[in-house]
Amino acid sequence: MKNKRQLLITSLALFLSANTYANQNVISQSVEELRLTKLNTVDASLVNYKAMLQFAKQWQAVSNYAEAKQLLLKVGTKLWSEVKAQVQSNQQYDDRPLYWQRLAVKSQLKNTPLNFSKAELASLLEVFETVSRGYSDIDYRQSADTQIFITGFDPFLLDRNIAQSNPSGLAALALDGNVIELNGKQAEINAVIVPVRYEDFDQGEIESLLAPIYLGGQVDLVSTVSMGREHFDLERFPGKRRSVTAPDNLNVLSGGTKEAPIISKLAGEILSGDEFVEFSLPVAAMQKAKGQYQVNDNLKVVTLEKGELQPKSLSELNGLTAVSGGGGGYLSNEISYRSIRLQNQLGTKVPTGHIHTPRIKTFDDATNKAIVNQIEAMLKQAIPVI
């Protein structure tokens, strides 16, 4: 199998080298895409090179922008659907193939840009990225009593461990499109996976994603999900600022520290809003979920003025500067802050908050399943009270 895979990788490289276009509008490979070289030395099975060779031939046959867009819509939608089906059928219970296959396609587009302008190629890359994250698949098709929307994240900190998985992304794949039930009441779940990149957050990706969810009037609960600590934490008080020194998936730093936390941006402007917000998840109900892990109502925050606190109400944080919210000072905290901030701005009453999952090292099938099962159990427990 390993020799066959290496043959496919070699065949793809030869095909691409024989079909190189002279194009001055090349977009450079990102840090994420450059990691594919290292991945191939560790676990090349996470990229489907047979599918990549087929895509390379389809891409070379494209003659105009409209054809290219249709091809990438098809390929991106198929990638999301196929990986989701593999997870939900337990054929391959793994979030990583989606992440790495997406990067492989993007890398190939950049290596063979055909005769598209830089702006056209950037637009095509965005089309593919969007559909391969499930953003175009948000549709409540079932006649369930309630609707739930969740988000997961890509794997991250990959320079520490190139084979890292993220149970939040796996939960999104495992639960998307499912109908869950408790005491005769049903809820349909839709899910997407968002990038671990500061720039995307600064450009308003979370607001663009969630505004239609809140304004559509269909959804009864929104929960962002990320990988966190030893047990499950429901993060009660997300903070406004970035304070970690850990890089994102492009190796970009937040710019903030614990001593000097910074405020992120939204469409070029400093993000407005209070230093802290409060979630509205039905925490008491969700804590009834059975599983291997505790489900904590996490009240901890860190402020510049008073250090670590465990406030019992949001009003206790008035006038204080956020260093870390309940979810920390990274993008897991920030997606929670932005979602609640947006919910408040739009004046909706949809329960909104963040689930931090237990942390895993590398990839652990049994642990991943236990985590996802308990997330599903938490969402089930929420059904009667939303």
C-alpha positions as CSV (number, residue, x, y, z in Angstrom):
1,M,0.0,0.0,0.0
2,K,2.8,2.4,0.9
3,N,4.6,1.7,-2.5
4,K,1.3,2.2,-4.4
5,R,0.8,5.5,-2.6
6,Q,4.3,6.7,-3.4
7,L,3.7,5.8,-7.0
8,L,0.6,8.0,-7.0
9,I,2.5,10.9,-5.5
10,T,5.2,10.5,-8.1
11,S,2.7,10.3,-10.9
12,L,1.0,13.5,-9.7
13,A,4.3,15.3,-9.5
14,L,5.2,14.2,-13.0
15,F,1.8,15.2,-14.4
16,L,2.0,18.7,-12.9
17,S,5.6,19.2,-14.1
18,A,4.6,18.3,-17.6
19,N,1.7,20.8,-17.5
20,T,3.2,23.9,-16.0
21,Y,1.9,27.3,-17.2
22,A,3.9,30.4,-17.4
23,N,1.9,32.8,-15.2
24,Q,3.2,35.9,-13.5
25,N,0.2,36.0,-11.2
26,V,1.1,33.1,-9.0
27,I,-0.1,33.1,-5.4
28,S,2.6,31.7,-3.1
29,Q,2.1,28.6,-1.1
30,S,1.0,29.3,2.4
31,V,2.6,27.9,5.5
32,E,-0.2,25.5,5.9
33,E,0.3,24.1,2.3
34,L,4.0,23.9,2.7
35,R,3.5,21.4,5.6
36,L,2.2,18.9,3.1
37,T,5.9,18.0,2.4
38,K,6.4,17.0,6.0
39,L,3.1,15.2,6.2
40,N,4.1,13.0,3.3
41,T,7.1,11.7,5.3
42,V,4.9,11.0,8.4
43,D,1.5,9.9,7.1
44,A,0.8,10.3,3.4
45,S,-2.4,8.3,3.8
46,L,-4.1,11.5,5.0
47,V,-4.2,12.8,1.4
48,N,-6.0,10.9,-1.3
49,Y,-3.5,11.1,-4.1
50,K,-5.6,9.0,-6.5
51,A,-8.3,11.7,-6.2
52,M,-5.6,14.4,-6.6
53,L,-4.4,12.9,-9.8
54,Q,-7.9,12.8,-11.2
55,F,-8.5,16.4,-10.1
56,A,-5.2,17.5,-11.8
57,K,-6.5,16.2,-15.1
58,Q,-9.9,17.9,-14.6
59,W,-8.2,21.2,-13.7
60,Q,-6.0,21.1,-16.8
61,A,-9.1,20.7,-19.0
62,V,-10.7,23.9,-17.7
63,S,-10.9,26.7,-20.3
64,N,-12.5,29.6,-18.5
65,Y,-13.4,31.0,-15.0
66,A,-17.0,29.8,-15.1
67,E,-15.8,26.2,-15.7
68,A,-13.2,26.5,-13.0
69,K,-15.7,27.7,-10.5
70,Q,-18.1,24.9,-11.3
71,L,-15.4,22.3,-11.0
72,L,-14.2,23.6,-7.6
73,L,-17.8,23.9,-6.3
74,K,-18.2,20.2,-7.3
75,V,-14.8,19.1,-5.8
76,G,-15.2,21.0,-2.6
77,T,-18.8,19.8,-2.0
78,K,-17.8,16.2,-2.7
79,L,-14.8,16.5,-0.3
80,W,-17.0,17.7,2.5
81,S,-19.7,15.1,1.8
82,E,-17.3,12.2,1.4
83,V,-15.3,12.8,4.5
84,K,-18.5,13.4,6.5
85,A,-19.9,10.1,5.2
86,Q,-16.8,8.2,6.1
87,V,-16.9,9.6,9.7
88,Q,-20.6,9.0,10.1
89,S,-20.4,5.4,8.8
90,N,-17.3,4.8,11.0
91,Q,-15.3,3.9,7.9
92,Q,-12.7,6.5,8.8
93,Y,-13.5,8.3,12.0
94,D,-11.0,11.1,11.5
95,D,-11.1,14.9,10.8
96,R,-7.6,15.1,9.4
97,P,-8.3,13.9,5.8
98,L,-10.6,16.8,5.2
99,Y,-8.0,19.3,6.4
100,W,-5.1,17.9,4.5
101,Q,-7.0,17.1,1.3
102,R,-8.3,20.7,1.2
103,L,-4.7,22.0,1.5
104,A,-3.5,19.6,-1.2
105,V,-6.1,20.9,-3.7
106,K,-5.3,24.5,-2.8
107,S,-1.6,23.8,-3.3
108,Q,-2.2,22.3,-6.6
109,L,-4.3,25.3,-7.8
110,K,-1.4,27.6,-6.8
111,N,1.2,25.4,-8.5
112,T,-0.9,25.3,-11.8
113,P,-2.8,28.6,-11.9
114,L,-3.5,28.1,-15.7
115,N,-4.0,31.6,-17.2
116,F,-6.1,33.1,-14.4
117,S,-5.3,36.4,-13.0
118,K,-4.2,36.6,-9.3
119,A,-7.6,38.0,-8.4
120,E,-9.4,35.3,-10.2
121,L,-7.3,32.6,-8.7
122,A,-7.8,34.0,-5.2
123,S,-11.6,34.0,-5.8
124,L,-11.5,30.4,-7.0
125,L,-9.5,29.4,-3.9
126,E,-12.1,31.1,-1.7
127,V,-14.9,29.2,-3.5
128,F,-13.3,25.9,-2.9
129,E,-12.4,26.7,0.7
130,T,-15.9,27.8,1.6
131,V,-17.7,24.7,0.2
132,S,-15.1,22.3,1.6
133,R,-15.8,23.6,5.1
134,G,-19.6,22.9,4.9
135,Y,-20.5,26.6,4.7
136,S,-22.7,26.0,1.6
137,D,-24.4,22.9,3.2
138,I,-26.2,24.7,6.0
139,D,-29.8,23.6,5.4
140,Y,-32.3,22.3,7.9
141,R,-34.1,19.6,5.8
142,Q,-35.8,17.5,8.5
143,S,-39.1,18.2,10.2
144,A,-37.4,18.3,13.7
145,D,-38.9,20.2,16.6
146,T,-35.7,22.3,17.0
147,Q,-32.6,23.2,15.1
148,I,-29.0,23.4,16.5
149,F,-25.9,24.9,14.8
150,I,-22.4,24.0,15.9
151,T,-18.9,24.9,14.6
152,G,-15.6,23.0,15.0
153,F,-12.0,23.9,14.2
154,D,-9.2,22.6,12.0
155,P,-6.3,20.8,13.6
156,F,-3.8,23.3,14.9
157,L,-0.2,23.6,16.4
158,L,0.9,21.3,13.6
159,D,4.6,22.3,13.9
160,R,4.5,20.6,17.3
161,N,2.7,17.6,15.9
162,I,2.0,17.3,12.2
163,A,-0.4,14.4,12.9
164,Q,-2.6,16.3,15.3
165,S,-6.4,15.8,15.2
166,N,-9.0,18.1,16.6
167,P,-12.1,16.5,18.2
168,S,-14.2,19.7,17.6
169,G,-13.8,19.3,13.9
170,L,-14.6,15.6,14.2
171,A,-17.7,16.4,16.1
172,A,-18.8,18.8,13.3
173,L,-18.3,16.0,10.7
174,A,-20.0,13.3,12.9
175,L,-23.1,15.4,13.8
176,D,-23.8,17.5,10.7
177,G,-27.2,16.6,9.3
178,N,-28.1,14.3,12.2
179,V,-31.4,14.4,14.0
180,I,-31.1,13.7,17.8
181,E,-33.9,13.1,20.2
182,L,-34.7,13.3,23.9
183,N,-38.0,12.5,25.5
184,G,-39.8,12.5,22.2
185,K,-38.5,15.9,21.1
186,Q,-36.1,16.1,18.1
187,A,-33.4,18.5,17.0
188,E,-31.6,18.6,13.7
189,I,-27.9,19.6,13.7
190,N,-26.0,21.5,11.1
191,A,-22.3,22.0,11.4
192,V,-19.2,23.6,9.8
193,I,-15.5,23.7,10.4
194,V,-13.7,27.0,10.7
195,P,-10.0,27.9,10.1
196,V,-7.4,28.5,12.8
197,R,-6.2,31.7,11.3
198,Y,-6.3,35.2,12.9
199,E,-6.7,36.9,9.5
200,D,-9.9,35.2,8.7
201,F,-11.4,36.2,12.1
202,D,-10.2,39.8,11.5
203,Q,-11.9,39.9,8.1
204,G,-15.2,39.0,9.7
205,E,-15.5,35.3,8.7
206,I,-17.4,34.4,12.0
207,E,-19.8,37.3,11.7
208,S,-20.5,36.5,8.0
209,L,-21.1,32.9,8.9
210,L,-23.3,33.4,11.9
211,A,-25.4,36.5,10.9
212,P,-27.6,34.6,8.5
213,I,-28.0,31.8,11.2
214,Y,-29.3,34.3,13.8
215,L,-31.4,36.3,11.3
216,G,-32.9,33.3,9.6
217,G,-35.1,32.6,12.6
218,Q,-34.7,28.8,12.3
219,V,-32.0,28.0,14.8
220,D,-32.7,27.4,18.4
221,L,-29.2,27.0,19.8
222,V,-25.7,27.9,18.6
223,S,-22.6,26.3,20.1
224,T,-19.1,26.9,19.0
225,V,-16.7,24.0,19.9
226,S,-12.9,23.8,20.2
227,M,-10.3,21.6,21.9
228,G,-9.3,22.7,25.4
229,R,-8.3,21.2,28.7
230,E,-8.7,18.0,30.7
231,H,-12.5,17.9,30.8
232,F,-15.4,19.7,29.1
233,D,-15.7,23.4,29.9
234,L,-18.7,25.5,29.1
235,E,-17.1,28.9,28.9
236,R,-19.4,31.4,30.7
237,F,-17.5,34.6,30.3
238,P,-15.6,35.0,27.0
239,G,-13.1,37.9,26.8
240,K,-12.5,40.4,24.1
241,R,-8.7,40.3,23.8
242,R,-6.0,38.1,22.4
243,S,-3.2,37.3,24.9
244,V,-1.6,34.0,23.9
245,T,1.8,33.7,22.2
246,A,0.9,30.5,20.4
247,P,0.7,31.0,16.6
248,D,-2.2,30.2,14.3
249,N,-2.0,27.8,11.4
250,L,-0.1,30.3,9.3
251,N,2.4,30.8,12.1
252,V,1.0,34.3,12.7
253,L,1.2,35.5,16.2
254,S,-1.8,37.2,17.9
255,G,0.3,40.2,18.8
256,G,-0.9,40.1,22.4
257,T,0.6,38.9,25.6
258,K,-0.7,38.4,29.1
259,E,0.9,41.7,30.1
260,A,-0.4,43.5,27.0
261,P,-3.5,41.8,25.5
262,I,-4.7,43.3,22.2
263,I,-8.2,43.7,20.7
264,S,-8.8,42.0,17.3
265,K,-10.3,43.6,14.3
266,L,-13.4,43.4,12.2
267,A,-13.2,44.4,8.6
268,G,-10.3,46.7,9.2
269,E,-11.7,48.3,12.3
270,I,-11.0,47.6,16.0
271,L,-13.6,45.2,17.3
272,S,-16.1,47.1,19.3
273,G,-17.9,45.7,22.4
274,D,-17.6,45.1,26.1
275,E,-14.5,43.5,27.6
276,F,-16.5,40.4,28.6
277,V,-19.8,38.8,27.5
278,E,-21.8,36.0,29.0
279,F,-23.0,32.8,27.4
280,S,-26.7,31.7,27.4
281,L,-26.3,27.9,27.0
282,P,-28.6,25.8,29.1
283,V,-25.7,24.8,31.3
284,A,-27.6,22.9,34.0
285,A,-29.3,20.7,31.5
286,M,-26.0,20.1,29.5
287,Q,-24.2,19.1,32.7
288,K,-26.5,16.1,33.0
289,A,-24.9,14.5,29.9
290,K,-23.2,11.2,30.9
291,G,-19.7,10.3,29.7
292,Q,-16.1,9.9,30.6
293,Y,-15.6,13.5,31.4
294,Q,-16.8,16.2,33.7
295,V,-18.8,19.0,32.2
296,N,-17.7,22.2,34.0
297,D,-19.5,25.6,34.2
298,N,-16.2,27.5,33.8
299,L,-16.3,30.9,35.5
300,K,-12.6,31.6,35.4
301,V,-11.3,34.7,33.7
302,V,-8.1,36.8,34.0
303,T,-8.1,40.6,34.1
304,L,-5.2,43.1,34.0
305,E,-6.4,44.9,37.1
306,K,-7.3,41.9,39.4
307,G,-5.7,38.9,37.9
308,E,-7.6,35.6,38.0
309,L,-11.2,35.8,39.1
310,Q,-14.3,33.6,39.2
311,P,-17.1,36.1,39.0
312,K,-20.7,34.9,39.7
313,S,-22.2,37.6,37.4
314,L,-21.1,39.6,34.4
315,S,-21.6,42.8,36.3
316,E,-18.6,41.9,38.6
317,L,-16.4,42.4,35.5
318,N,-17.5,45.9,34.8
319,G,-14.6,48.3,34.3
320,L,-12.0,45.5,34.1
321,T,-9.7,44.7,31.1
322,A,-9.8,41.2,29.7
323,V,-6.6,39.2,29.5
324,S,-8.2,35.8,29.2
325,G,-11.9,34.9,28.9
326,G,-13.2,31.5,30.0
327,G,-11.8,30.0,26.8
328,G,-8.4,31.6,27.2
329,G,-6.8,34.2,24.9
330,Y,-6.8,32.3,21.6
331,L,-9.2,31.8,18.8
332,S,-11.4,29.4,20.8
333,N,-12.2,32.2,23.2
334,E,-12.5,34.6,20.3
335,I,-15.1,32.7,18.3
336,S,-17.2,32.5,21.5
337,Y,-16.9,36.2,22.2
338,R,-17.7,37.1,18.6
339,S,-20.7,34.8,18.4
340,I,-22.2,36.1,21.6
341,R,-21.4,39.7,20.7
342,L,-23.1,39.3,17.4
343,Q,-26.1,37.6,19.0
344,N,-26.4,40.6,21.4
345,Q,-26.1,43.1,18.6
346,L,-28.8,41.5,16.5
347,G,-31.1,41.3,19.5
348,T,-31.8,37.6,19.1
349,K,-32.6,35.3,22.1
350,V,-30.9,32.2,20.6
351,P,-28.9,30.4,23.4
352,T,-25.3,30.8,22.4
353,G,-22.0,29.7,23.9
354,H,-18.9,27.6,23.7
355,I,-17.9,24.0,24.5
356,H,-14.3,23.3,25.2
357,T,-13.5,19.6,24.7
358,P,-10.9,17.6,26.5
359,R,-7.5,17.8,24.8
360,I,-6.0,14.9,22.8
361,K,-2.5,14.2,21.7
362,T,-2.0,13.4,18.0
363,F,-4.9,11.1,17.1
364,D,-6.8,8.8,19.5
365,D,-9.8,7.0,18.0
366,A,-11.3,5.8,21.2
367,T,-10.9,9.2,22.9
368,N,-12.3,11.1,19.9
369,K,-15.4,8.9,19.9
370,A,-15.9,9.3,23.6
371,I,-15.6,13.1,23.3
372,V,-18.0,13.3,20.3
373,N,-20.5,11.0,22.0
374,Q,-20.5,13.3,25.1
375,I,-21.0,16.4,22.9
376,E,-24.0,14.8,21.3
377,A,-25.3,13.9,24.8
378,M,-24.9,17.5,25.9
379,L,-26.9,18.7,22.9
380,K,-29.6,16.1,23.6
381,Q,-29.9,17.3,27.1
382,A,-30.4,20.9,25.8
383,I,-33.3,20.0,23.6
384,P,-36.2,20.2,26.2
385,V,-35.1,23.7,27.3
386,I,-34.4,25.5,24.0
